[in-house]
Every structure is written in structure tokens, then in C-alpha cells.
């Protein structure tokens, strides 16, 4: 409830001042007891340090929560993988910088979400080691991330939407062999990508098909390369009208499907913003713990709605 009644300091939640009333908190726990638990919050015996695992302080808790995600929610057919960043600016060996994210600095998660609801199905915290993400995979580091997260969903007919950081012909072939569809924007210089020689004008497209994999090159304001196993490359009505010519805008079916599903990745972050209880913390383990508490709360509220 702290997110729904934000205070400047934690002590204000137990204040009896008529200007900042919150009588509910005092009914369940005293202020001193809450602050003592928060101060002593710890998840692992320091005497049992594992130098090969940077997440050893939260490993048991993280594994237990990840195991519960799929037990209580069955995803729809379409799923998505993307990065998520939890703000943390203090010193940390595996702190990441992503300029495209709102917070830019923090803990980097690889998140698997359901496209229809935005609910988190699984996540991996990047620690710079090969404990969670196997190294030396022929599909590269990004392919190893997808393989790890999608392993429980393989051979079930799911469709995965990913961006150009992950997708490649090698990964697409692997997913196709396990009865899993895939669609995403791909970098033109990826290994085994077909070469499109002739330049195209705005609104035109080119197709290359090989072993049930379709490569689409389409030009709007710039050239877009798509790789898909679930589309035909047909031009469809996008539902938009050109702002100058006032004529209908047509796009390849893979571009329309990609835009529709990738836009839902922000739905999870948006919903988490309404329930998050995280506050500034010196220790990254506490920040990590409260983020993990927010995700199940989001799932519970979404299922009730």
C-alpha cells in the first residue's frame, strides 16, 4: 500500500499527525518492528559464500520465486522476451548502463512476458557470469538467453516475438525445430541472412524464403529487415492513413504483428509502476528483493481484474 499513499520518509506511514494520516499500517505492525526487520533483512549466511556465483546472497529466494511464476499462470500463445532495468546507481560489479531505458543505470533483467496480459513468466538477472546463462553457445550470448528462458515452453506451439538483439537465422532454426514460431526485426549482417541486391522505393518490399523461414525487406522511412516463421509476407491494411496523401497505409503482415505484440512489453512496466514498493537502498539485495515482491503482486492484481 505504500505506493498508493506515498510519503517522504518511511516513518511517516506510522505518523499520527492529522496531515499525513495512515492508520492502517499501525494496525498490522509497529513502526520500530518494521524498521528493525528492514534493517536486518538478509537472505543468506555470509559464512557460506559462493565465489563462483555473484548472486549467492539471493540465489535461494530468486530460484523459489521463479519456480512459482509458471505454476500459477498459463501463458497464451504469444510471448515476448526483452530487457528490463531496475534503478540502482551505487557500486556493483554487474551494474549495467542502457541509455534507451528510463533509469539508464541498474540491475539488468532478461524478462519473458505474456503478450496478452503483460504478466512476467520468467526472468534472469544478468550477473556477468555463466551461472544462469550458459556460455559458448553456437547461437551466441543472446541466443543462449532465449534458449534458457524458452526451454519450458518449447514444443507447445508458442510464438515468440523478439527484437534484433536476439533474433538470428541460427536461433530461428532452433526454435522451428522445437515447434515454436518466431518473429522479429533482424540485423541485415547476421550470419546466414540472405542478401537483397536491388534497392527498393518507399512502400515496396522483397521476400526470401528458405526452409520455412521468411526474410522480408520493407522500406518505410528506412529499410526494415524482418525474420519470421509464422507469416506469409502479404501486404495488409495497417489501419492507418497517410497524413499528407490521406490514403491507406499498407504494411507486411509480419511488421503489423510485430508492432502489435512488442508494444505490450511496456504494459508490464506500466502496471508495475502502480504497485512497486521499492525505495532507495544502499544494498542491492534489498532493491532486488522488493522488485521480486512487486512482480507477484502485479500478477495477483491482474488475475483479480
Secondary structure, DSSP 8 states (H G I E B T S, - for coil): -TTTS--SSGGGGG---GGG--HHHHHH--HHHHHHHHHH---S-GGG--TT-TTTTTHHHHHHHHHHHTTS----SEEEEEEEEEE--S--TT-EE-TTSSS-EEEEEEEEEETTT--EEEEEE--SSTTTS-SS-TTHHHHHHHHHHHGGGTTTT-EEEE-TTT--HHHHHHHHHTT-EEEEE--TTSTT-----S---TT-EEEEEETTEEEEEEESSSEEEEEESS----EEEEEEE-TTT--EEEEEHHHHHHHHHHTTHHHHHHHHTTT------SSHHHHHHHHHHHHHHHHHHHHH-
